[in-house]
Amino acid sequence: SGFRSSTSSPPQNPSVSPKDPPRTPPLAPVLRLLRNQLQEKDALIRHLESDWERSRAQREREERLLVTAWYNM
């Protein structure tokens, strides 16, 4: 006399019918929204990087001018 393992399937949730689709919003609009946000952030990053590069180049020119002016005094 031993225990036999049950071969029946686990109990199902009676409130969820297998024919009913899940109550989640469609994925495509959410992905489109996230993709648009990512593109906007990428554009902002590129803009900020180019601003930083222009500022760095301007600072280097100003430093060279200061050094030149100092030596010419």
Predicted model as a PDB file, atoms N, CA, C, CB and O in Angstrom, pLDDT in the B-factor column:
MODEL        1                                                                  
ATOM      1  N   SER A   1       0.853  -1.177   0.000  1.00 53.00           N  
ATOM      2  CA  SER A   1       0.000   0.000   0.000  1.00 53.00           C  
ATOM      3  C   SER A   1       0.887   1.224   0.000  1.00 53.00           C  
ATOM      4  CB  SER A   1      -0.965   0.007   1.218  1.00 53.00           C  
ATOM      5  O   SER A   1       1.507   1.553   1.012  1.00 53.00           O  
ATOM      6  N   GLY A   2       0.949   1.893  -1.125  1.00 55.00           N  
ATOM      7  CA  GLY A   2       1.743   3.110  -1.247  1.00 55.00           C  
ATOM      8  C   GLY A   2       0.910   4.224  -1.842  1.00 55.00           C  
ATOM      9  O   GLY A   2      -0.208   4.007  -2.308  1.00 55.00           O  
ATOM     10  N   PHE A   3       1.469   5.413  -1.818  1.00 55.00           N  
ATOM     11  CA  PHE A   3       0.764   6.544  -2.415  1.00 55.00           C  
ATOM     12  C   PHE A   3       1.011   6.558  -3.912  1.00 55.00           C  
ATOM     13  CB  PHE A   3       1.212   7.880  -1.776  1.00 55.00           C  
ATOM     14  O   PHE A   3       2.140   6.386  -4.373  1.00 55.00           O  
ATOM     15  N   ARG A   4      -0.034   6.761  -4.645  1.00 55.00           N  
ATOM     16  CA  ARG A   4       0.114   6.892  -6.097  1.00 55.00           C  
ATOM     17  C   ARG A   4       0.097   8.373  -6.462  1.00 55.00           C  
ATOM     18  CB  ARG A   4      -1.018   6.118  -6.854  1.00 55.00           C  
ATOM     19  O   ARG A   4      -0.648   9.161  -5.878  1.00 55.00           O  
ATOM     20  N   SER A   5       0.921   8.736  -7.429  1.00 53.00           N  
ATOM     21  CA  SER A   5       0.914  10.140  -7.854  1.00 53.00           C  
ATOM     22  C   SER A   5      -0.341  10.389  -8.671  1.00 53.00           C  
ATOM     23  CB  SER A   5       2.195  10.497  -8.679  1.00 53.00           C  
ATOM     24  O   SER A   5      -0.796   9.531  -9.427  1.00 53.00           O  
ATOM     25  N   SER A   6      -0.869  11.545  -8.507  1.00 52.00           N  
ATOM     26  CA  SER A   6      -2.103  11.898  -9.210  1.00 52.00           C  
ATOM     27  C   SER A   6      -1.780  12.207 -10.664  1.00 52.00           C  
ATOM     28  CB  SER A   6      -2.806  13.109  -8.534  1.00 52.00           C  
ATOM     29  O   SER A   6      -0.824  12.923 -10.962  1.00 52.00           O  
ATOM     30  N   THR A   7      -2.586  11.662 -11.561  1.00 56.00           N  
ATOM     31  CA  THR A   7      -2.396  11.934 -12.983  1.00 56.00           C  
ATOM     32  C   THR A   7      -3.415  12.940 -13.494  1.00 56.00           C  
ATOM     33  CB  THR A   7      -2.490  10.645 -13.787  1.00 56.00           C  
ATOM     34  O   THR A   7      -3.431  13.250 -14.685  1.00 56.00           O  
ATOM     35  N   SER A   8      -4.273  13.457 -12.602  1.00 55.00           N  
ATOM     36  CA  SER A   8      -5.257  14.446 -13.046  1.00 55.00           C  
ATOM     37  C   SER A   8      -4.575  15.808 -13.175  1.00 55.00           C  
ATOM     38  CB  SER A   8      -6.464  14.523 -12.055  1.00 55.00           C  
ATOM     39  O   SER A   8      -3.558  16.078 -12.536  1.00 55.00           O  
ATOM     40  N   SER A   9      -5.164  16.655 -14.019  1.00 55.00           N  
ATOM     41  CA  SER A   9      -4.588  17.986 -14.225  1.00 55.00           C  
ATOM     42  C   SER A   9      -4.873  18.859 -13.014  1.00 55.00           C  
ATOM     43  CB  SER A   9      -5.150  18.642 -15.510  1.00 55.00           C  
ATOM     44  O   SER A   9      -5.816  18.600 -12.266  1.00 55.00           O  
ATOM     45  N   PRO A  10      -4.063  19.893 -12.819  1.00 55.00           N  
ATOM     46  CA  PRO A  10      -4.286  20.788 -11.680  1.00 55.00           C  
ATOM     47  C   PRO A  10      -5.611  21.519 -11.824  1.00 55.00           C  
ATOM     48  CB  PRO A  10      -3.135  21.800 -11.551  1.00 55.00           C  
ATOM     49  O   PRO A  10      -6.104  21.674 -12.941  1.00 55.00           O  
ATOM     50  N   PRO A  11      -6.193  21.967 -10.734  1.00 56.00           N  
ATOM     51  CA  PRO A  11      -7.487  22.650 -10.805  1.00 56.00           C  
ATOM     52  C   PRO A  11      -7.374  23.935 -11.628  1.00 56.00           C  
ATOM     53  CB  PRO A  11      -8.009  22.969  -9.385  1.00 56.00           C  
ATOM     54  O   PRO A  11      -6.380  24.657 -11.543  1.00 56.00           O  
ATOM     55  N   GLN A  12      -8.393  24.202 -12.413  1.00 58.00           N  
ATOM     56  CA  GLN A  12      -8.428  25.390 -13.249  1.00 58.00           C  
ATOM     57  C   GLN A  12      -9.161  26.502 -12.517  1.00 58.00           C  
ATOM     58  CB  GLN A  12      -9.100  25.092 -14.604  1.00 58.00           C  
ATOM     59  O   GLN A  12     -10.028  26.247 -11.681  1.00 58.00           O  
ATOM     60  N   ASN A  13      -8.802  27.741 -12.840  1.00 55.00           N  
ATOM     61  CA  ASN A  13      -9.480  28.901 -12.269  1.00 55.00           C  
ATOM     62  C   ASN A  13     -10.816  29.044 -12.991  1.00 55.00           C  
ATOM     63  CB  ASN A  13      -8.607  30.213 -12.400  1.00 55.00           C  
ATOM     64  O   ASN A  13     -10.829  29.321 -14.191  1.00 55.00           O  
ATOM     65  N   PRO A  14     -11.945  28.863 -12.293  1.00 54.00           N  
ATOM     66  CA  PRO A  14     -13.245  28.886 -12.969  1.00 54.00           C  
ATOM     67  C   PRO A  14     -13.621  30.266 -13.498  1.00 54.00           C  
ATOM     68  CB  PRO A  14     -14.316  28.406 -12.026  1.00 54.00           C  
ATOM     69  O   PRO A  14     -14.446  30.348 -14.408  1.00 54.00           O  
ATOM     70  N   SER A  15     -13.049  31.364 -12.968  1.00 56.00           N  
ATOM     71  CA  SER A  15     -13.448  32.704 -13.412  1.00 56.00           C  
ATOM     72  C   SER A  15     -12.797  33.073 -14.744  1.00 56.00           C  
ATOM     73  CB  SER A  15     -13.081  33.743 -12.350  1.00 56.00           C  
ATOM     74  O   SER A  15     -13.231  34.031 -15.383  1.00 56.00           O  
ATOM     75  N   VAL A  16     -11.774  32.346 -15.180  1.00 53.00           N  
ATOM     76  CA  VAL A  16     -11.100  32.648 -16.434  1.00 53.00           C  
ATOM     77  C   VAL A  16     -11.396  31.543 -17.430  1.00 53.00           C  
ATOM     78  CB  VAL A  16      -9.575  32.809 -16.227  1.00 53.00           C  
ATOM     79  O   VAL A  16     -10.975  30.399 -17.255  1.00 53.00           O  
ATOM     80  N   SER A  17     -12.112  31.892 -18.455  1.00 55.00           N  
ATOM     81  CA  SER A  17     -12.416  30.917 -19.494  1.00 55.00           C  
ATOM     82  C   SER A  17     -11.237  30.850 -20.456  1.00 55.00           C  
ATOM     83  CB  SER A  17     -13.733  31.284 -20.245  1.00 55.00           C  
ATOM     84  O   SER A  17     -10.655  31.886 -20.777  1.00 55.00           O  
ATOM     85  N   PRO A  18     -10.870  29.667 -20.921  1.00 60.00           N  
ATOM     86  CA  PRO A  18      -9.737  29.574 -21.841  1.00 60.00           C  
ATOM     87  C   PRO A  18     -10.007  30.266 -23.172  1.00 60.00           C  
ATOM     88  CB  PRO A  18      -9.390  28.122 -22.085  1.00 60.00           C  
ATOM     89  O   PRO A  18      -9.071  30.542 -23.923  1.00 60.00           O  
ATOM     90  N   LYS A  19     -11.278  30.551 -23.477  1.00 70.00           N  
ATOM     91  CA  LYS A  19     -11.620  31.207 -24.740  1.00 70.00           C  
ATOM     92  C   LYS A  19     -11.511  32.726 -24.649  1.00 70.00           C  
ATOM     93  CB  LYS A  19     -13.026  30.819 -25.161  1.00 70.00           C  
ATOM     94  O   LYS A  19     -11.417  33.390 -25.682  1.00 70.00           O  
ATOM     95  N   ASP A  20     -11.522  33.294 -23.445  1.00 64.00           N  
ATOM     96  CA  ASP A  20     -11.453  34.746 -23.284  1.00 64.00           C  
ATOM     97  C   ASP A  20     -10.018  35.228 -23.468  1.00 64.00           C  
ATOM     98  CB  ASP A  20     -11.988  35.168 -21.898  1.00 64.00           C  
ATOM     99  O   ASP A  20      -9.097  34.660 -22.881  1.00 64.00           O  
ATOM    100  N   PRO A  21      -9.816  36.283 -24.286  1.00 62.00           N  
ATOM    101  CA  PRO A  21      -8.464  36.842 -24.418  1.00 62.00           C  
ATOM    102  C   PRO A  21      -8.078  37.585 -23.140  1.00 62.00           C  
ATOM    103  CB  PRO A  21      -8.377  37.793 -25.643  1.00 62.00           C  
ATOM    104  O   PRO A  21      -8.962  38.047 -22.418  1.00 62.00           O  
ATOM    105  N   PRO A  22      -6.801  37.710 -22.845  1.00 65.00           N  
ATOM    106  CA  PRO A  22      -6.391  38.450 -21.650  1.00 65.00           C  
ATOM    107  C   PRO A  22      -6.779  39.919 -21.768  1.00 65.00           C  
ATOM    108  CB  PRO A  22      -4.875  38.318 -21.424  1.00 65.00           C  
ATOM    109  O   PRO A  22      -6.892  40.458 -22.869  1.00 65.00           O  
ATOM    110  N   ARG A  23      -6.973  40.537 -20.655  1.00 70.00           N  
ATOM    111  CA  ARG A  23      -7.423  41.926 -20.626  1.00 70.00           C  
ATOM    112  C   ARG A  23      -6.240  42.902 -20.627  1.00 70.00           C  
ATOM    113  CB  ARG A  23      -8.301  42.167 -19.395  1.00 70.00           C  
ATOM    114  O   ARG A  23      -6.178  43.794 -19.781  1.00 70.00           O  
ATOM    115  N   THR A  24      -5.322  42.744 -21.548  1.00 67.00           N  
ATOM    116  CA  THR A  24      -4.180  43.653 -21.653  1.00 67.00           C  
ATOM    117  C   THR A  24      -4.347  44.500 -22.895  1.00 67.00           C  
ATOM    118  CB  THR A  24      -2.834  42.875 -21.693  1.00 67.00           C  
ATOM    119  O   THR A  24      -4.950  44.046 -23.867  1.00 67.00           O  
ATOM    120  N   PRO A  25      -3.825  45.730 -22.892  1.00 67.00           N  
ATOM    121  CA  PRO A  25      -3.944  46.570 -24.079  1.00 67.00           C  
ATOM    122  C   PRO A  25      -3.113  45.988 -25.214  1.00 67.00           C  
ATOM    123  CB  PRO A  25      -3.503  48.016 -23.774  1.00 67.00           C  
ATOM    124  O   PRO A  25      -2.163  45.246 -24.967  1.00 67.00           O  
ATOM    125  N   PRO A  26      -3.455  46.311 -26.436  1.00 79.00           N  
ATOM    126  CA  PRO A  26      -2.661  45.815 -27.564  1.00 79.00           C  
ATOM    127  C   PRO A  26      -1.211  46.283 -27.431  1.00 79.00           C  
ATOM    128  CB  PRO A  26      -3.264  46.295 -28.912  1.00 79.00           C  
ATOM    129  O   PRO A  26      -0.945  47.398 -26.983  1.00 79.00           O  
ATOM    130  N   LEU A  27      -0.306  45.441 -27.815  1.00 85.00           N  
ATOM    131  CA  LEU A  27       1.108  45.724 -27.628  1.00 85.00           C  
ATOM    132  C   LEU A  27       1.649  46.716 -28.639  1.00 85.00           C  
ATOM    133  CB  LEU A  27       1.895  44.457 -27.702  1.00 85.00           C  
ATOM    134  O   LEU A  27       2.559  47.477 -28.311  1.00 85.00           O  
ATOM    135  N   ALA A  28       1.130  46.737 -29.843  1.00 89.00           N  
ATOM    136  CA  ALA A  28       1.661  47.591 -30.908  1.00 89.00           C  
ATOM    137  C   ALA A  28       1.651  49.078 -30.540  1.00 89.00           C  
ATOM    138  CB  ALA A  28       0.863  47.378 -32.177  1.00 89.00           C  
ATOM    139  O   ALA A  28       2.677  49.732 -30.725  1.00 89.00           O  
ATOM    140  N   PRO A  29       0.557  49.652 -30.031  1.00 89.00           N  
ATOM    141  CA  PRO A  29       0.587  51.084 -29.679  1.00 89.00           C  
ATOM    142  C   PRO A  29       1.600  51.393 -28.582  1.00 89.00           C  
ATOM    143  CB  PRO A  29      -0.797  51.543 -29.233  1.00 89.00           C  
ATOM    144  O   PRO A  29       2.240  52.444 -28.600  1.00 89.00           O  
ATOM    145  N   VAL A  30       1.742  50.487 -27.638  1.00 92.00           N  
ATOM    146  CA  VAL A  30       2.702  50.706 -26.554  1.00 92.00           C  
ATOM    147  C   VAL A  30       4.112  50.697 -27.118  1.00 92.00           C  
ATOM    148  CB  VAL A  30       2.552  49.629 -25.448  1.00 92.00           C  
ATOM    149  O   VAL A  30       4.927  51.548 -26.764  1.00 92.00           O  
ATOM    150  N   LEU A  31       4.406  49.748 -27.988  1.00 94.00           N  
ATOM    151  CA  LEU A  31       5.731  49.691 -28.605  1.00 94.00           C  
ATOM    152  C   LEU A  31       6.000  50.916 -29.454  1.00 94.00           C  
ATOM    153  CB  LEU A  31       5.871  48.436 -29.451  1.00 94.00           C  
ATOM    154  O   LEU A  31       7.109  51.450 -29.448  1.00 94.00           O  
ATOM    155  N   ARG A  32       4.985  51.368 -30.189  1.00 94.00           N  
ATOM    156  CA  ARG A  32       5.140  52.560 -31.021  1.00 94.00           C  
ATOM    157  C   ARG A  32       5.452  53.777 -30.148  1.00 94.00           C  
ATOM    158  CB  ARG A  32       3.864  52.810 -31.858  1.00 94.00           C  
ATOM    159  O   ARG A  32       6.325  54.577 -30.483  1.00 94.00           O  
ATOM    160  N   LEU A  33       4.742  53.913 -29.037  1.00 95.00           N  
ATOM    161  CA  LEU A  33       4.971  55.020 -28.119  1.00 95.00           C  
ATOM    162  C   LEU A  33       6.390  54.966 -27.552  1.00 95.00           C  
ATOM    163  CB  LEU A  33       3.940  54.994 -26.982  1.00 95.00           C  
ATOM    164  O   LEU A  33       7.087  55.980 -27.524  1.00 95.00           O  
ATOM    165  N   LEU A  34       6.814  53.795 -27.103  1.00 96.00           N  
ATOM    166  CA  LEU A  34       8.156  53.655 -26.544  1.00 96.00           C  
ATOM    167  C   LEU A  34       9.230  53.912 -27.595  1.00 96.00           C  
ATOM    168  CB  LEU A  34       8.335  52.264 -25.947  1.00 96.00           C  
ATOM    169  O   LEU A  34      10.249  54.537 -27.302  1.00 96.00           O  
ATOM    170  N   ARG A  35       9.004  53.433 -28.819  1.00 96.00           N  
ATOM    171  CA  ARG A  35       9.967  53.664 -29.902  1.00 96.00           C  
ATOM    172  C   ARG A  35      10.084  55.159 -30.198  1.00 96.00           C  
ATOM    173  CB  ARG A  35       9.546  52.895 -31.179  1.00 96.00           C  
ATOM    174  O   ARG A  35      11.188  55.660 -30.412  1.00 96.00           O  
ATOM    175  N   ASN A  36       8.952  55.879 -30.213  1.00 97.00           N  
ATOM    176  CA  ASN A  36       8.973  57.325 -30.447  1.00 97.00           C  
ATOM    177  C   ASN A  36       9.725  58.044 -29.333  1.00 97.00           C  
ATOM    178  CB  ASN A  36       7.542  57.875 -30.557  1.00 97.00           C  
ATOM    179  O   ASN A  36      10.514  58.950 -29.599  1.00 97.00           O  
ATOM    180  N   GLN A  37       9.485  57.643 -28.089  1.00 98.00           N  
ATOM    181  CA  GLN A  37      10.189  58.262 -26.968  1.00 98.00           C  
ATOM    182  C   GLN A  37      11.682  58.020 -27.070  1.00 98.00           C  
ATOM    183  CB  GLN A  37       9.660  57.725 -25.637  1.00 98.00           C  
ATOM    184  O   GLN A  37      12.482  58.915 -26.795  1.00 98.00           O  
ATOM    185  N   LEU A  38      12.059  56.813 -27.466  1.00 98.00           N  
ATOM    186  CA  LEU A  38      13.475  56.488 -27.612  1.00 98.00           C  
ATOM    187  C   LEU A  38      14.108  57.324 -28.721  1.00 98.00           C  
ATOM    188  CB  LEU A  38      13.655  54.991 -27.904  1.00 98.00           C  
ATOM    189  O   LEU A  38      15.229  57.808 -28.563  1.00 98.00           O  
ATOM    190  N   GLN A  39      13.409  57.499 -29.835  1.00 98.00           N  
ATOM    191  CA  GLN A  39      13.929  58.316 -30.928  1.00 98.00           C  
ATOM    192  C   GLN A  39      14.093  59.767 -30.499  1.00 98.00           C  
ATOM    193  CB  GLN A  39      13.008  58.229 -32.143  1.00 98.00           C  
ATOM    194  O   GLN A  39      15.079  60.410 -30.859  1.00 98.00           O  
ATOM    195  N   GLU A  40      13.128  60.297 -29.726  1.00 98.00           N  
ATOM    196  CA  GLU A  40      13.234  61.668 -29.231  1.00 98.00           C  
ATOM    197  C   GLU A  40      14.429  61.816 -28.296  1.00 98.00           C  
ATOM    198  CB  GLU A  40      11.944  62.080 -28.511  1.00 98.00           C  
ATOM    199  O   GLU A  40      15.157  62.805 -28.372  1.00 98.00           O  
ATOM    200  N   LYS A  41      14.631  60.852 -27.428  1.00 98.00           N  
ATOM    201  CA  LYS A  41      15.763  60.919 -26.498  1.00 98.00           C  
ATOM    202  C   LYS A  41      17.079  60.792 -27.241  1.00 98.00           C  
ATOM    203  CB  LYS A  41      15.655  59.821 -25.434  1.00 98.00           C  
ATOM    204  O   LYS A  41      18.052  61.462 -26.893  1.00 98.00           O  
ATOM    205  N   ASP A  42      17.125  59.938 -28.267  1.00 98.00           N  
ATOM    206  CA  ASP A  42      18.339  59.813 -29.078  1.00 98.00           C  
ATOM    207  C   ASP A  42      18.649  61.133 -29.782  1.00 98.00           C  
ATOM    208  CB  ASP A  42      18.187  58.678 -30.115  1.00 98.00           C  
ATOM    209  O   ASP A  42      19.806  61.548 -29.839  1.00 98.00           O  
ATOM    210  N   ALA A  43      17.620  61.793 -30.318  1.00 98.00           N  
ATOM    211  CA  ALA A  43      17.815  63.079 -30.985  1.00 98.00           C  
ATOM    212  C   ALA A  43      18.323  64.117 -29.993  1.00 98.00           C  
ATOM    213  CB  ALA A  43      16.504  63.558 -31.638  1.00 98.00           C  
ATOM    214  O   ALA A  43      19.210  64.905 -30.324  1.00 98.00           O  
ATOM    215  N   LEU A  44      17.779  64.129 -28.790  1.00 98.00           N  
ATOM    216  CA  LEU A  44      18.236  65.064 -27.765  1.00 98.00           C  
ATOM    217  C   LEU A  44      19.686  64.789 -27.386  1.00 98.00           C  
ATOM    218  CB  LEU A  44      17.340  64.979 -26.523  1.00 98.00           C  
ATOM    219  O   LEU A  44      20.472  65.724 -27.228  1.00 98.00           O  
ATOM    220  N   ILE A  45      20.047  63.527 -27.241  1.00 98.00           N  
ATOM    221  CA  ILE A  45      21.429  63.159 -26.909  1.00 98.00           C  
ATOM    222  C   ILE A  45      22.372  63.634 -28.009  1.00 98.00           C  
ATOM    223  CB  ILE A  45      21.561  61.624 -26.710  1.00 98.00           C  
ATOM    224  O   ILE A  45      23.418  64.213 -27.717  1.00 98.00           O  
ATOM    225  N   ARG A  46      22.011  63.395 -29.276  1.00 98.00           N  
ATOM    226  CA  ARG A  46      22.865  63.849 -30.391  1.00 98.00           C  
ATOM    227  C   ARG A  46      23.020  65.363 -30.374  1.00 98.00           C  
ATOM    228  CB  ARG A  46      22.278  63.398 -31.745  1.00 98.00           C  
ATOM    229  O   ARG A  46      24.114  65.878 -30.605  1.00 98.00           O  
ATOM    230  N   HIS A  47      21.930  66.078 -30.103  1.00 98.00           N  
ATOM    231  CA  HIS A  47      21.979  67.538 -30.040  1.00 98.00           C  
ATOM    232  C   HIS A  47      22.898  67.999 -28.905  1.00 98.00           C  
ATOM    233  CB  HIS A  47      20.562  68.118 -29.850  1.00 98.00           C  
ATOM    234  O   HIS A  47      23.722  68.893 -29.095  1.00 98.00           O  
ATOM    235  N   LEU A  48      22.755  67.393 -27.739  1.00 98.00           N  
ATOM    236  CA  LEU A  48      23.587  67.781 -26.598  1.00 98.00           C  
ATOM    237  C   LEU A  48      25.060  67.446 -26.845  1.00 98.00           C  
ATOM    238  CB  LEU A  48      23.097  67.083 -25.322  1.00 98.00           C  
ATOM    239  O   LEU A  48      25.947  68.204 -26.453  1.00 98.00           O  
ATOM    240  N   GLU A  49      25.316  66.311 -27.494  1.00 98.00           N  
ATOM    241  CA  GLU A  49      26.702  65.955 -27.807  1.00 98.00           C  
ATOM    242  C   GLU A  49      27.320  66.956 -28.777  1.00 98.00           C  
ATOM    243  CB  GLU A  49      26.772  64.540 -28.397  1.00 98.00           C  
ATOM    244  O   GLU A  49      28.478  67.341 -28.615  1.00 98.00           O  
ATOM    245  N   SER A  50      26.557  67.379 -29.782  1.00 98.00           N  
ATOM    246  CA  SER A  50      27.104  68.363 -30.727  1.00 98.00           C  
ATOM    247  C   SER A  50      27.314  69.712 -30.040  1.00 98.00           C  
ATOM    248  CB  SER A  50      26.165  68.526 -31.947  1.00 98.00           C  
ATOM    249  O   SER A  50      28.300  70.395 -30.316  1.00 98.00           O  
ATOM    250  N   ASP A  51      26.397  70.107 -29.145  1.00 98.00           N  
ATOM    251  CA  ASP A  51      26.593  71.338 -28.365  1.00 98.00           C  
ATOM    252  C   ASP A  51      27.855  71.251 -27.530  1.00 98.00           C  
ATOM    253  CB  ASP A  51      25.383  71.604 -27.458  1.00 98.00           C  
ATOM    254  O   ASP A  51      28.630  72.205 -27.465  1.00 98.00           O  
ATOM    255  N   TRP A  52      28.062  70.109 -26.889  1.00 98.00           N  
ATOM    256  CA  TRP A  52      29.240  69.928 -26.055  1.00 98.00           C  
ATOM    257  C   TRP A  52      30.515  70.025 -26.905  1.00 98.00           C  
ATOM    258  CB  TRP A  52      29.178  68.569 -25.322  1.00 98.00           C  
ATOM    259  O   TRP A  52      31.492  70.652 -26.495  1.00 98.00           O  
ATOM    260  N   GLU A  53      30.498  69.408 -28.075  1.00 98.00           N  
ATOM    261  CA  GLU A  53      31.661  69.439 -28.964  1.00 98.00           C  
ATOM    262  C   GLU A  53      31.956  70.875 -29.415  1.00 98.00           C  
ATOM    263  CB  GLU A  53      31.427  68.527 -30.193  1.00 98.00           C  
ATOM    264  O   GLU A  53      33.117  71.284 -29.446  1.00 98.00           O  
ATOM    265  N   ARG A  54      30.920  71.638 -29.763  1.00 98.00           N  
ATOM    266  CA  ARG A  54      31.125  73.048 -30.151  1.00 98.00           C  
ATOM    267  C   ARG A  54      31.674  73.853 -28.986  1.00 98.00           C  
ATOM    268  CB  ARG A  54      29.805  73.678 -30.647  1.00 98.00           C  
ATOM    269  O   ARG A  54      32.573  74.674 -29.168  1.00 98.00           O  
ATOM    270  N   SER A  55      31.143  73.626 -27.787  1.00 98.00           N  
ATOM    271  CA  SER A  55      31.628  74.353 -26.604  1.00 98.00           C  
ATOM    272  C   SER A  55      33.084  74.013 -26.311  1.00 98.00           C  
ATOM    273  CB  SER A  55      30.758  74.029 -25.377  1.00 98.00           C  
ATOM    274  O   SER A  55      33.870  74.894 -25.962  1.00 98.00           O  
ATOM    275  N   ARG A  56      33.446  72.741 -26.451  1.00 98.00           N  
ATOM    276  CA  ARG A  56      34.821  72.320 -26.203  1.00 98.00           C  
ATOM    277  C   ARG A  56      35.768  72.976 -27.208  1.00 98.00           C  
ATOM    278  CB  ARG A  56      34.938  70.785 -26.277  1.00 98.00           C  
ATOM    279  O   ARG A  56      36.833  73.467 -26.835  1.00 98.00           O  
ATOM    280  N   ALA A  57      35.377  72.980 -28.475  1.00 98.00           N  
ATOM    281  CA  ALA A  57      36.212  73.595 -29.515  1.00 98.00           C  
ATOM    282  C   ALA A  57      36.364  75.094 -29.260  1.00 98.00           C  
ATOM    283  CB  ALA A  57      35.603  73.350 -30.919  1.00 98.00           C  
ATOM    284  O   ALA A  57      37.457  75.639 -29.415  1.00 98.00           O  
ATOM    285  N   GLN A  58      35.278  75.765 -28.871  1.00 98.00           N  
ATOM    286  CA  GLN A  58      35.335  77.199 -28.567  1.00 98.00           C  
ATOM    287  C   GLN A  58      36.261  77.458 -27.384  1.00 98.00           C  
ATOM    288  CB  GLN A  58      33.924  77.748 -28.270  1.00 98.00           C  
ATOM    289  O   GLN A  58      37.058  78.396 -27.419  1.00 98.00           O  
ATOM    290  N   ARG A  59      36.165  76.646 -26.347  1.00 98.00           N  
ATOM    291  CA  ARG A  59      37.025  76.813 -25.174  1.00 98.00           C  
ATOM    292  C   ARG A  59      38.504  76.643 -25.545  1.00 98.00           C  
ATOM    293  CB  ARG A  59      36.632  75.804 -24.078  1.00 98.00           C  
ATOM    294  O   ARG A  59      39.359  77.395 -25.076  1.00 98.00           O  
ATOM    295  N   GLU A  60      38.794  75.651 -26.386  1.00 98.00           N  
ATOM    296  CA  GLU A  60      40.182  75.444 -26.819  1.00 98.00           C  
ATOM    297  C   GLU A  60      40.699  76.641 -27.612  1.00 98.00           C  
ATOM    298  CB  GLU A  60      40.294  74.169 -27.665  1.00 98.00           C  
ATOM    299  O   GLU A  60      41.848  77.044 -27.432  1.00 98.00           O  
ATOM    300  N   ARG A  61      39.864  77.220 -28.495  1.00 98.00           N  
ATOM    301  CA  ARG A  61      40.279  78.418 -29.249  1.00 98.00           C  
ATOM    302  C   ARG A  61      40.555  79.580 -28.313  1.00 98.00           C  
ATOM    303  CB  ARG A  61      39.200  78.818 -30.273  1.00 98.00           C  
ATOM    304  O   ARG A  61      41.538  80.302 -28.480  1.00 98.00           O  
ATOM    305  N   GLU A  62      39.678  79.759 -27.318  1.00 98.00           N  
ATOM    306  CA  GLU A  62      39.871  80.850 -26.357  1.00 98.00           C  
ATOM    307  C   GLU A  62      41.152  80.652 -25.558  1.00 98.00           C  
ATOM    308  CB  GLU A  62      38.669  80.949 -25.406  1.00 98.00           C  
ATOM    309  O   GLU A  62      41.878  81.615 -25.312  1.00 98.00           O  
ATOM    310  N   GLU A  63      41.440  79.420 -25.149  1.00 97.00           N  
ATOM    311  CA  GLU A  63      42.675  79.155 -24.399  1.00 97.00           C  
ATOM    312  C   GLU A  63      43.901  79.461 -25.251  1.00 97.00           C  
ATOM    313  CB  GLU A  63      42.716  77.690 -23.921  1.00 97.00           C  
ATOM    314  O   GLU A  63      44.865  80.047 -24.760  1.00 97.00           O  
ATOM    315  N   ARG A  64      43.872  79.066 -26.537  1.00 97.00           N  
ATOM    316  CA  ARG A  64      45.004  79.360 -27.424  1.00 97.00           C  
ATOM    317  C   ARG A  64      45.192  80.865 -27.593  1.00 97.00           C  
ATOM    318  CB  ARG A  64      44.797  78.699 -28.796  1.00 97.00           C  
ATOM    319  O   ARG A  64      46.322  81.355 -27.603  1.00 97.00           O  
ATOM    320  N   LEU A  65      44.082  81.602 -27.727  1.00 97.00           N  
ATOM    321  CA  LEU A  65      44.175  83.057 -27.846  1.00 97.00           C  
ATOM    322  C   LEU A  65      44.768  83.678 -26.585  1.00 97.00           C  
ATOM    323  CB  LEU A  65      42.795  83.657 -28.126  1.00 97.00           C  
ATOM    324  O   LEU A  65      45.586  84.594 -26.668  1.00 97.00           O  
ATOM    325  N   LEU A  66      44.362  83.186 -25.430  1.00 97.00           N  
ATOM    326  CA  LEU A  66      44.901  83.720 -24.171  1.00 97.00           C  
ATOM    327  C   LEU A  66      46.399  83.458 -24.066  1.00 97.00           C  
ATOM    328  CB  LEU A  66      44.172  83.099 -22.965  1.00 97.00           C  
ATOM    329  O   LEU A  66      47.161  84.343 -23.676  1.00 97.00           O  
ATOM    330  N   VAL A  67      46.821  82.249 -24.410  1.00 96.00           N  
ATOM    331  CA  VAL A  67      48.241  81.915 -24.335  1.00 96.00           C  
ATOM    332  C   VAL A  67      49.022  82.784 -25.320  1.00 96.00           C  
ATOM    333  CB  VAL A  67      48.472  80.407 -24.632  1.00 96.00           C  
ATOM    334  O   VAL A  67      50.097  83.282 -24.985  1.00 96.00           O  
ATOM    335  N   THR A  68      48.500  82.968 -26.517  1.00 96.00           N  
ATOM    336  CA  THR A  68      49.165  83.815 -27.523  1.00 96.00           C  
ATOM    337  C   THR A  68      49.268  85.247 -27.028  1.00 96.00           C  
ATOM    338  CB  THR A  68      48.403  83.774 -28.867  1.00 96.00           C  
ATOM    339  O   THR A  68      50.322  85.873 -27.139  1.00 96.00           O  
ATOM    340  N   ALA A  69      48.173  85.768 -26.481  1.00 95.00           N  
ATOM    341  CA  ALA A  69      48.189  87.133 -25.960  1.00 95.00           C  
ATOM    342  C   ALA A  69      49.188  87.271 -24.814  1.00 95.00           C  
ATOM    343  CB  ALA A  69      46.788  87.542 -25.490  1.00 95.00           C  
ATOM    344  O   ALA A  69      49.870  88.291 -24.717  1.00 95.00           O  
ATOM    345  N   TRP A  70      49.286  86.277 -23.955  1.00 95.00           N  
ATOM    346  CA  TRP A  70      50.219  86.317 -22.838  1.00 95.00           C  
ATOM    347  C   TRP A  70      51.665  86.375 -23.330  1.00 95.00           C  
ATOM    348  CB  TRP A  70      50.016  85.100 -21.936  1.00 95.00           C  
ATOM    349  O   TRP A  70      52.464  87.160 -22.818  1.00 95.00           O  
ATOM    350  N   TYR A  71      52.006  85.542 -24.326  1.00 94.00           N  
ATOM    351  CA  TYR A  71      53.362  85.546 -24.855  1.00 94.00           C  
ATOM    352  C   TYR A  71      53.681  86.819 -25.616  1.00 94.00           C  
ATOM    353  CB  TYR A  71      53.569  84.358 -25.750  1.00 94.00           C  
ATOM    354  O   TYR A  71      54.847  87.208 -25.688  1.00 94.00           O  
ATOM    355  N   ASN A  72      52.688  87.475 -26.183  1.00 92.00           N  
ATOM    356  CA  ASN A  72      52.917  88.698 -26.952  1.00 92.00           C  
ATOM    357  C   ASN A  72      53.017  89.942 -26.064  1.00 92.00           C  
ATOM    358  CB  ASN A  72      51.802  88.883 -27.964  1.00 92.00           C  
ATOM    359  O   ASN A  72      53.328  91.024 -26.562  1.00 92.00           O  
ATOM    360  N   MET A  73      52.765  89.811 -24.784  1.00 89.00           N  
ATOM    361  CA  MET A  73      52.849  90.982 -23.887  1.00 89.00           C  
ATOM    362  C   MET A  73      54.287  91.345 -23.621  1.00 89.00           C  
ATOM    363  CB  MET A  73      52.127  90.711 -22.559  1.00 89.00           C  
ATOM    364  O   MET A  73      54.558  92.299 -22.892  1.00 89.00           O  
TER     365      MET A  73                                                      
ENDMDL                                                                          
END                                                                             
